């Protein structure tokens, strides 16, 4: 397999947008094309993450529409759907097609317009990412699933629930602080632990500020063979490893404080990259809820099981900590347009490794990793990038 590099990235501001999904993706895509010193005609395929375009705007078959809008109407254009991990799955496939030698240059990314649906419709459609027979039908929601995970974590590791809630609140505070340093983040205002703990309960013990928002947004990356990349830009960022795992319905899993699909996916990525968790300098991971960030840091090997909440409390995941987590603000503050989230994570990591993140720059970052979780625990995809 050939080495593959990222040569261009682009991203819209996250939050509420007046643009269509196609228009948002075109904005991000053209920024990526310009940054890569390419022209649209150089792109040989487009892989697009999109989850709910049919519900949001009545638009299925989104990928060809996006391809046409950026001036490449005749290239293969394919939509990928893996719930919240859709864009990461699309990027992983773009990487594999270029690594195989079939293509030299592929664009991948995602777009989503979740806020147009409003809370009731968005809640209903997001729940479709879980099992429709026995979970969403019975009233299981993602906040409910992660609320249960928090209770299980508290009991399993002997952490009083009150203490765990405070530690979870510290995750939210940290990510909102990071978001204030990111001009593309949906939320750019700091919060306090007290504000988190005084919020309304969404699914016990999760409160409002333990949960990420619905968002609109798009992001795009261009993957190229190393031979092409070196001719295009001065600072290509290389793909060191990828992994992907899946799991069945939530009710079939014995212990969802341990996301086995994530453990398998991360191990695949580490093995291909020839590194371990201790070698990662910065990580963008799936903090759809504050407890989700804690669980992910453990499953990815950054902390021992049962120690992730204490690590967050001790500041080990802050910008200046041992392993900075979500310097972009994460899903919690940057926002979560589901089909675009993974590409936005990759955008941040590429920018970090190029040392282009100004106030939120992780000093000396040479290896970065992304982690995207789709559904309750069903699809996980990881990618490792290096300078």
C-alpha positions as CSV (number, residue, x, y, z in Angstrom):
1,X,0.0,0.0,0.0
2,X,1.1,3.5,-0.8
3,X,1.6,6.3,1.8
4,X,-1.3,8.8,1.8
5,X,-1.3,12.4,2.9
6,X,-3.8,15.1,3.6
7,X,-3.1,18.1,1.3
8,X,-6.0,20.4,2.0
9,X,-8.7,21.0,4.6
10,X,-11.8,23.2,4.9
11,X,-14.6,23.7,7.4
12,X,-17.6,26.0,7.9
13,X,-18.4,27.6,11.1
14,X,-20.7,25.3,13.1
15,X,-24.0,26.4,14.5
16,X,-27.2,27.5,12.7
17,X,-26.6,28.1,9.0
18,X,-28.9,29.7,6.4
19,X,-27.1,27.7,3.6
20,X,-28.3,24.3,2.3
21,X,-26.2,21.2,3.0
22,X,-24.8,21.3,-0.5
23,X,-23.9,24.9,-0.2
24,X,-22.2,24.3,3.2
25,X,-20.2,21.4,1.8
26,X,-19.2,23.5,-1.3
27,X,-17.8,26.2,1.0
28,X,-15.7,23.7,3.0
29,X,-14.7,21.9,-0.2
30,X,-13.5,24.9,-2.1
31,X,-11.4,26.0,0.9
32,X,-9.8,22.6,0.9
33,X,-9.2,22.7,-2.8
34,X,-7.6,26.2,-2.6
35,X,-5.4,25.1,0.3
36,X,-4.1,22.1,-1.6
37,X,-3.1,24.0,-4.7
38,X,-5.4,21.8,-6.8
39,X,-8.3,22.5,-9.1
40,X,-11.7,20.7,-8.9
41,X,-10.9,18.8,-12.1
42,X,-8.0,17.1,-10.3
43,X,-10.3,15.3,-7.8
44,X,-11.0,11.7,-9.0
45,X,-13.8,10.8,-6.4
46,X,-15.9,12.2,-3.7
47,X,-16.9,10.3,-0.5
48,X,-19.4,12.2,1.6
49,X,-20.8,11.6,5.1
50,X,-24.4,12.5,5.5
51,X,-27.1,11.0,7.7
52,X,-30.4,12.7,7.7
53,X,-30.5,14.8,4.5
54,X,-33.8,13.3,3.5
55,X,-35.5,14.4,6.8
56,X,-33.7,17.7,6.9
57,X,-34.2,19.0,3.4
58,X,-35.9,16.2,1.5
59,X,-32.6,15.5,-0.2
60,X,-31.3,11.9,-0.6
61,X,-28.4,11.0,-2.9
62,X,-26.5,14.0,-1.5
63,X,-23.0,13.2,-2.8
64,X,-23.6,13.7,-6.5
65,X,-25.3,17.0,-5.7
66,X,-22.2,18.2,-3.8
67,X,-19.9,17.0,-6.6
68,X,-21.8,18.9,-9.2
69,X,-21.9,22.0,-7.1
70,X,-18.1,22.1,-6.9
71,X,-17.6,21.5,-10.6
72,X,-16.9,17.7,-10.7
73,X,-20.3,16.4,-11.9
74,X,-19.0,13.3,-13.6
75,X,-16.7,11.7,-10.9
76,X,-17.8,8.9,-8.7
77,X,-19.6,10.4,-5.7
78,X,-20.8,8.2,-2.9
79,X,-22.7,8.9,0.3
80,X,-21.5,7.1,3.5
81,X,-23.8,6.6,6.4
82,X,-22.5,5.3,9.8
83,X,-24.6,7.6,12.0
84,X,-22.3,10.1,13.8
85,X,-19.2,8.3,12.4
86,X,-20.3,8.8,8.7
87,X,-17.6,11.3,7.7
88,X,-14.8,9.3,9.4
89,X,-15.9,6.1,7.6
90,X,-15.9,8.2,4.4
91,X,-12.4,9.4,5.1
92,X,-11.1,6.0,5.9
93,X,-12.4,4.7,2.6
94,X,-10.8,7.7,0.8
95,X,-7.5,6.8,2.4
96,X,-7.8,3.1,1.4
97,X,-8.7,3.9,-2.2
98,X,-5.6,6.2,-2.5
99,X,-3.4,3.8,-0.6
100,X,-4.4,1.0,-3.0
101,X,-3.2,3.0,-6.0
102,X,-6.7,3.1,-7.7
103,X,-7.0,6.8,-7.2
104,X,-4.3,9.5,-6.6
105,X,-6.6,12.3,-5.3
106,X,-9.9,11.9,-3.4
107,X,-12.0,14.3,-1.5
108,X,-13.9,13.2,1.6
109,X,-15.9,14.9,4.3
110,X,-19.5,15.5,5.4
111,X,-22.4,17.9,5.7
112,X,-25.5,18.1,7.9
113,X,-28.2,20.6,8.7
114,X,-29.7,19.2,11.9
115,X,-31.0,22.5,13.4
116,X,-33.6,23.0,10.7
117,X,-35.6,20.0,12.0
118,X,-36.2,21.5,15.5
119,X,-35.8,19.5,18.7
120,X,-38.7,17.0,18.4
121,X,-37.9,15.9,14.9
122,X,-34.1,15.9,15.5
123,X,-34.6,13.8,18.7
124,X,-36.8,11.3,16.8
125,X,-34.4,11.0,13.8
126,X,-31.3,10.8,15.9
127,X,-32.8,7.9,17.8
128,X,-33.0,6.0,14.5
129,X,-29.2,5.4,14.9
130,X,-30.1,2.9,17.7
131,X,-32.0,-0.4,17.3
132,X,-35.5,0.4,16.0
133,X,-37.0,-2.9,17.2
134,X,-36.3,-2.8,20.9
135,X,-34.5,0.4,21.7
136,X,-35.9,3.5,20.1
137,X,-39.3,1.8,20.0
138,X,-39.2,1.4,23.8
139,X,-38.1,5.0,24.4
140,X,-34.3,4.6,24.6
141,X,-32.6,7.7,23.5
142,X,-28.9,8.5,23.3
143,X,-29.0,10.7,26.5
144,X,-30.8,7.8,28.2
145,X,-28.1,5.3,27.0
146,X,-25.2,7.4,28.2
147,X,-27.1,8.3,31.4
148,X,-27.2,4.6,32.1
149,X,-23.5,4.3,31.3
150,X,-22.8,7.0,33.9
151,X,-24.7,5.1,36.6
152,X,-22.9,1.9,35.6
153,X,-19.5,3.6,35.7
154,X,-20.2,5.1,39.1
155,X,-21.2,1.7,40.6
156,X,-18.5,-0.3,38.8
157,X,-15.6,1.8,40.0
158,X,-17.0,2.9,43.3
159,X,-17.2,6.6,42.4
160,X,-20.0,8.4,44.3
161,X,-22.5,9.7,41.7
162,X,-22.2,13.2,43.1
163,X,-18.5,13.1,42.6
164,X,-18.8,11.7,39.1
165,X,-21.2,14.5,38.1
166,X,-18.7,17.0,39.2
167,X,-15.9,15.3,37.2
168,X,-18.2,15.2,34.2
169,X,-19.0,18.9,34.6
170,X,-15.2,19.6,34.5
171,X,-15.2,17.9,31.0
172,X,-17.8,20.3,29.9
173,X,-16.0,23.3,31.4
174,X,-12.7,22.3,29.7
175,X,-14.3,21.9,26.3
176,X,-16.2,25.1,26.4
177,X,-13.0,26.9,27.4
178,X,-11.3,25.4,24.3
179,X,-14.3,26.4,22.2
180,X,-13.7,30.1,23.1
181,X,-10.4,29.8,21.3
182,X,-12.0,28.3,18.1
183,X,-13.6,30.8,15.8
184,X,-15.5,28.0,14.0
185,X,-17.1,26.6,17.2
186,X,-20.8,26.9,17.8
187,X,-20.4,27.9,21.5
188,X,-17.7,30.4,22.3
189,X,-18.5,31.2,26.0
190,X,-16.9,29.7,29.1
191,X,-19.1,28.0,31.6
192,X,-18.6,26.9,35.3
193,X,-19.0,23.6,37.1
194,X,-21.7,25.3,39.1
195,X,-23.6,26.2,36.0
196,X,-23.4,22.7,34.7
197,X,-24.6,21.2,37.9
198,X,-27.5,23.6,38.2
199,X,-28.9,22.8,34.8
200,X,-32.0,20.8,34.0
201,X,-31.8,17.1,34.0
202,X,-32.0,15.5,30.6
203,X,-31.4,11.8,31.5
204,X,-30.2,11.3,35.0
205,X,-27.4,12.0,35.9
206,X,-26.8,14.0,32.6
207,X,-27.8,17.6,32.7
208,X,-28.3,20.0,29.9
209,X,-24.6,21.1,29.7
210,X,-23.4,17.5,29.8
211,X,-24.9,17.1,26.3
212,X,-23.7,18.3,22.9
213,X,-25.9,20.4,20.7
214,X,-27.6,19.9,17.4
215,X,-25.6,21.7,14.8
216,X,-25.3,22.7,11.1
217,X,-22.0,22.5,9.4
218,X,-19.7,20.9,6.9
219,X,-16.0,19.9,6.6
220,X,-13.8,18.5,3.8
221,X,-10.4,17.0,3.4
222,X,-8.3,16.1,0.3
223,X,-6.3,12.9,0.4
224,X,-3.5,12.4,-2.1
225,X,-0.7,9.9,-2.7
226,X,2.6,11.0,-1.1
227,X,4.1,11.5,-4.6
228,X,1.4,14.0,-5.5
229,X,1.3,15.6,-2.0
230,X,5.0,16.6,-2.1
231,X,4.5,18.4,-5.3
232,X,1.5,20.3,-4.0
233,X,2.2,21.7,-0.6
234,X,5.0,22.2,1.9
235,X,3.4,20.6,4.9
236,X,1.5,17.4,4.0
237,X,0.1,15.5,7.0
238,X,0.4,11.7,6.7
239,X,-2.1,9.0,7.5
240,X,-0.3,6.7,9.9
241,X,-3.1,4.3,10.8
242,X,-6.8,3.6,10.7
243,X,-9.3,1.3,12.4
244,X,-13.0,0.6,12.4
245,X,-15.2,-1.5,14.6
246,X,-18.9,-2.3,15.0
247,X,-21.3,-3.7,17.5
248,X,-24.8,-4.9,17.6
249,X,-27.7,-3.4,19.5
250,X,-27.1,-1.9,22.9
251,X,-29.1,-4.5,24.7
252,X,-26.8,-7.3,23.4
253,X,-23.7,-5.8,25.1
254,X,-22.8,-6.9,28.5
255,X,-21.0,-3.8,29.8
256,X,-21.3,-0.5,28.0
257,X,-18.8,1.2,30.1
258,X,-16.4,-0.8,27.9
259,X,-17.1,0.0,24.2
260,X,-15.5,-3.1,22.6
261,X,-15.9,-1.8,19.1
262,X,-13.8,1.3,20.0
263,X,-11.1,-0.9,21.7
264,X,-10.8,-3.0,18.6
265,X,-10.8,0.0,16.2
266,X,-8.2,1.9,18.2
267,X,-6.0,-1.2,18.4
268,X,-6.1,-1.6,14.6
269,X,-5.1,2.0,14.2
270,X,-2.2,1.8,16.7
271,X,-0.9,-1.4,15.1
272,X,-0.9,0.0,11.6
273,X,0.8,3.2,12.9
274,X,3.3,1.3,14.9
275,X,2.6,3.3,18.0
276,X,0.8,3.1,21.3
277,X,-1.6,5.5,23.1
278,X,1.4,7.0,24.9
279,X,2.7,8.3,21.6
280,X,-0.4,10.4,20.8
281,X,0.1,14.1,21.4
282,X,-3.4,15.4,20.7
283,X,-6.8,13.7,20.2
284,X,-10.2,14.8,19.0
285,X,-12.7,12.3,20.3
286,X,-16.4,11.7,20.5
287,X,-17.7,13.7,23.5
288,X,-21.4,13.6,22.6
289,X,-21.9,13.6,26.4
290,X,-19.4,14.3,29.1
291,X,-19.4,10.7,30.3
292,X,-18.7,9.7,26.7
293,X,-15.4,11.6,26.7
294,X,-14.4,9.8,29.9
295,X,-15.2,6.4,28.5
296,X,-13.4,7.1,25.3
297,X,-10.2,8.2,26.9
298,X,-10.1,4.8,28.7
299,X,-11.0,2.7,25.7
300,X,-8.4,4.4,23.6
301,X,-5.7,3.5,26.2
302,X,-4.9,7.0,27.5
303,X,-6.0,6.1,31.0
304,X,-6.6,3.0,33.0
305,X,-10.2,1.8,33.2
306,X,-12.0,3.6,36.0
307,X,-9.3,6.4,36.1
308,X,-10.6,8.6,33.2
309,X,-12.9,10.7,35.4
310,X,-10.1,11.5,37.9
311,X,-7.8,12.3,35.0
312,X,-10.3,14.9,33.7
313,X,-10.5,16.3,37.2
314,X,-6.7,16.6,37.5
315,X,-6.5,18.5,34.2
316,X,-4.6,15.8,32.3
317,X,-6.9,16.3,29.3
318,X,-6.6,20.1,29.2
319,X,-4.7,22.0,26.5
320,X,-1.5,21.9,28.7
321,X,-2.2,18.4,30.1
322,X,-0.6,15.1,29.5
323,X,-2.9,14.3,26.6
324,X,-4.9,17.3,25.3
325,X,-8.4,16.1,24.4
326,X,-10.7,18.1,22.1
327,X,-8.7,21.3,21.7
328,X,-11.4,22.4,19.2
329,X,-14.0,22.4,21.9
330,X,-15.2,18.9,20.8
331,X,-18.8,18.1,20.0
332,X,-19.7,19.7,23.2
333,X,-18.7,23.2,22.3
334,X,-17.6,23.1,18.6
335,X,-20.9,21.4,17.7
336,X,-22.1,18.1,16.3
337,X,-23.5,18.2,12.7
338,X,-23.6,14.4,12.6
339,X,-22.6,13.7,9.0
340,X,-19.7,16.2,9.2
341,X,-18.4,15.6,12.7
342,X,-15.6,13.2,11.9
343,X,-14.2,15.4,9.1
344,X,-14.3,18.4,11.5
345,X,-12.2,16.3,14.0
346,X,-9.7,15.6,11.2
347,X,-9.7,19.3,10.2
348,X,-8.6,20.2,13.8
349,X,-5.9,17.5,14.0
350,X,-4.4,18.5,10.6
351,X,-4.4,22.1,11.7
352,X,-2.8,21.1,15.0
353,X,0.0,19.1,13.3
354,X,0.6,22.1,11.0
355,X,0.9,24.4,14.0
356,X,-1.9,26.6,12.7
357,X,-4.2,26.7,15.8
358,X,-2.9,29.9,17.5
359,X,-4.2,30.2,21.1
360,X,-5.4,26.6,21.2
361,X,-2.3,25.1,19.7
362,X,-0.9,22.0,21.4
363,X,2.8,22.7,21.6
364,X,5.0,20.2,19.8
365,X,2.2,18.1,18.5
366,X,3.5,15.6,16.0
367,X,1.0,12.7,16.2
368,X,-2.8,13.3,16.4
369,X,-5.8,10.9,16.5
370,X,-9.5,11.1,15.9
371,X,-12.3,8.9,17.3
372,X,-15.9,9.0,16.1
373,X,-18.7,7.0,17.5
374,X,-21.8,6.3,15.5
375,X,-25.1,5.4,17.1
376,X,-25.2,4.3,20.8
377,X,-22.1,2.1,20.6
378,X,-22.6,0.6,17.1
379,X,-20.0,2.1,14.7
380,X,-16.5,3.4,15.7
381,X,-13.9,4.7,13.4
382,X,-10.4,5.9,14.3
383,X,-7.6,7.6,12.3
384,X,-4.1,8.5,13.3
385,X,-2.2,11.4,11.6
386,X,1.4,12.4,11.8
387,X,3.6,15.2,10.6
